[in-house]
Amino acid sequence: MIERSLVILKPDAVQRGLIGVIISRFENMGMKVVGMKMKWADRDFSKRHYKDHVEKAFYKGLEDFIVEGPVIAFVVEGIHAIETTRKLVGSTEPKQAAPGTIRGDFAHHSYAYSDKKGIAIKNLIHASDSVENAQKEIELWFDKEELHSYKTVHEKHVF
C-alpha cells in the first residue's frame, strides 16, 4: 500500500511562483517527498516522458508547453500515493477541477480555450496515473541515488 508517485510542477506553476504552496499540500496530507529536482526539459526528453501521446493531435502544443521553462519534478511516498495524489491534483481540465484541489484552486483553463488558442492546457501539474507508469516515470526522471528513504516525525501517525 505504500507507493511512490512522480509529480511535476509544469512551467506555469514555476513561473507563477506556486512551488512552495503546492509542495506544502502534499506534505500537509502526510506525503513524504523522497526526491526533488529542477529540470528544463528539452524536446527529446518531452517525447520520452509523453511517449504515449506523441502521435496525438494535441502533442505539439503539449511539447511546446513543457519545454518553455523549468519544471520541478519530485517523488512522493505514502499510502496509496498514486490515487491520493491524483485526487489532490484534480481533474486534468482545470475548469472541471473541484475546489480544494490544486487545479481547482490555482487554474481555470478549459479545453475549449486551449483548443481555440492552439496551445496546451495550462494545468500546473502532472501526476502519475498508475503504479506501472509511476515506476517508469520515476526511473526516467530520477537516478536511484537521487531517491531517499528516511523517517519523519509524523510517520507514526501516517504509516
C-alpha positions as CSV (number, residue, x, y, z in Angstrom):
1,M,0.0,0.0,0.0
2,I,3.0,2.3,0.4
3,E,3.6,3.7,-3.1
4,R,5.6,6.3,-4.8
5,S,4.3,8.7,-7.4
6,L,6.0,11.2,-9.7
7,V,4.8,14.8,-9.6
8,I,5.9,17.5,-12.0
9,L,5.2,21.2,-11.4
10,K,4.9,22.4,-15.0
11,P,6.3,25.7,-16.3
12,D,3.1,27.6,-15.5
13,A,3.3,26.6,-11.8
14,V,7.0,27.5,-11.6
15,Q,6.5,30.8,-13.5
16,R,3.6,31.8,-11.2
17,G,5.6,31.1,-8.0
18,L,3.4,28.3,-6.8
19,I,6.1,25.8,-6.0
20,G,6.0,26.1,-2.2
21,V,2.3,26.3,-1.8
22,I,1.8,23.2,-4.0
23,I,4.5,21.1,-2.3
24,S,3.1,22.0,1.1
25,R,-0.2,20.5,0.1
26,F,1.5,17.1,-0.3
27,E,3.4,17.4,3.0
28,N,0.2,18.6,4.8
29,M,-1.6,15.5,3.8
30,G,1.2,13.3,5.1
31,M,3.0,12.5,1.9
32,K,6.8,12.3,2.2
33,V,9.0,13.9,-0.5
34,V,11.8,11.4,-1.3
35,G,13.4,13.1,-4.3
36,M,13.2,16.5,-5.9
37,K,14.9,18.4,-8.7
38,M,14.5,21.4,-11.1
39,K,14.9,20.5,-14.8
40,W,14.5,22.3,-18.0
41,A,13.2,19.5,-20.3
42,D,14.2,19.5,-24.0
43,R,12.1,18.2,-26.9
44,D,13.8,14.8,-26.8
45,F,13.0,14.4,-23.1
46,S,9.5,15.5,-23.7
47,K,9.0,12.8,-26.3
48,R,10.3,10.2,-23.8
49,H,8.1,11.4,-21.0
50,Y,4.9,11.8,-23.1
51,K,5.7,8.8,-25.4
52,D,2.0,7.6,-25.3
53,H,0.9,11.0,-26.7
54,V,3.5,11.8,-29.4
55,E,1.2,10.7,-32.2
56,K,-1.8,12.5,-30.9
57,A,-3.0,15.8,-32.4
58,F,-2.5,17.8,-29.2
59,Y,1.1,16.6,-28.7
60,K,2.8,19.6,-30.4
61,G,1.2,22.1,-28.0
62,L,2.0,19.8,-25.0
63,E,5.6,19.6,-26.0
64,D,5.9,23.4,-26.6
65,F,4.4,23.9,-23.2
66,I,6.6,21.5,-21.2
67,V,9.9,22.9,-22.8
68,E,9.1,26.6,-22.3
69,G,10.6,26.8,-18.9
70,P,12.0,24.8,-16.0
71,V,9.8,22.3,-14.1
72,I,10.1,20.9,-10.6
73,A,10.0,17.1,-10.5
74,F,9.5,15.3,-7.2
75,V,8.6,11.9,-5.9
76,V,6.1,11.5,-3.1
77,E,5.7,8.4,-1.0
78,G,2.7,7.4,1.1
79,I,-0.3,5.2,1.5
80,H,-2.0,4.8,-1.9
81,A,0.2,7.7,-3.1
82,I,-0.9,7.5,-6.7
83,E,-4.6,7.6,-6.1
84,T,-4.3,10.1,-3.3
85,T,-2.0,12.4,-5.4
86,R,-4.5,12.3,-8.4
87,K,-7.3,13.3,-6.0
88,L,-5.3,16.2,-4.6
89,V,-4.3,17.4,-8.1
90,G,-7.8,17.4,-9.5
91,S,-9.3,17.0,-13.0
92,T,-6.9,17.4,-15.9
93,E,-9.1,20.2,-17.2
94,P,-8.9,22.9,-14.5
95,K,-12.4,24.2,-15.4
96,Q,-13.7,20.9,-14.2
97,A,-11.5,20.5,-11.1
98,A,-13.2,20.7,-7.8
99,P,-12.4,23.5,-5.3
100,G,-9.8,22.3,-2.8
101,T,-7.8,20.5,-5.5
102,I,-4.6,22.1,-6.8
103,R,-6.0,22.7,-10.3
104,G,-9.4,23.8,-8.9
105,D,-7.7,26.4,-6.6
106,F,-5.0,27.7,-8.9
107,A,-6.1,27.3,-12.5
108,H,-9.2,27.8,-14.7
109,H,-8.2,26.9,-18.2
110,S,-10.5,24.9,-20.3
111,Y,-10.0,22.5,-23.2
112,A,-12.2,24.8,-25.4
113,Y,-10.0,27.8,-24.6
114,S,-6.8,25.9,-25.2
115,D,-8.0,24.4,-28.4
116,K,-9.1,27.9,-29.7
117,K,-5.7,29.3,-28.9
118,G,-3.9,26.3,-30.3
119,I,-2.0,25.8,-27.0
120,A,-1.7,23.1,-24.4
121,I,-4.0,23.4,-21.4
122,K,-2.2,25.2,-18.6
123,N,-3.0,22.8,-15.8
124,L,0.0,23.3,-13.5
125,I,0.9,19.8,-12.6
126,H,1.5,16.2,-13.7
127,A,0.9,13.2,-11.5
128,S,1.5,9.5,-12.3
129,D,-1.8,7.7,-13.2
130,S,-0.9,4.1,-12.3
131,V,1.7,2.1,-10.4
132,E,3.3,1.0,-13.7
133,N,3.5,4.5,-15.1
134,A,4.8,5.8,-11.8
135,Q,7.7,3.4,-11.8
136,K,8.5,4.2,-15.5
137,E,8.3,7.9,-14.9
138,I,10.3,7.9,-11.7
139,E,13.1,5.9,-13.5
140,L,13.1,8.4,-16.4
141,W,13.3,11.5,-14.2
142,F,15.5,10.2,-11.3
143,D,18.6,8.0,-10.8
144,K,18.3,5.6,-7.9
145,E,20.8,7.6,-5.8
146,E,18.6,10.7,-6.1
147,L,15.8,9.0,-4.2
148,H,16.0,8.7,-0.4
149,S,14.5,6.7,2.4
150,Y,14.2,8.4,5.8
151,K,11.8,8.6,8.7
152,T,9.7,11.6,9.5
153,V,8.5,12.5,13.0
154,H,4.9,12.1,11.6
155,E,5.2,8.6,10.3
156,K,3.8,7.0,13.4
157,H,0.6,8.9,12.6
158,V,0.5,8.3,8.9
159,F,2.1,4.9,8.3
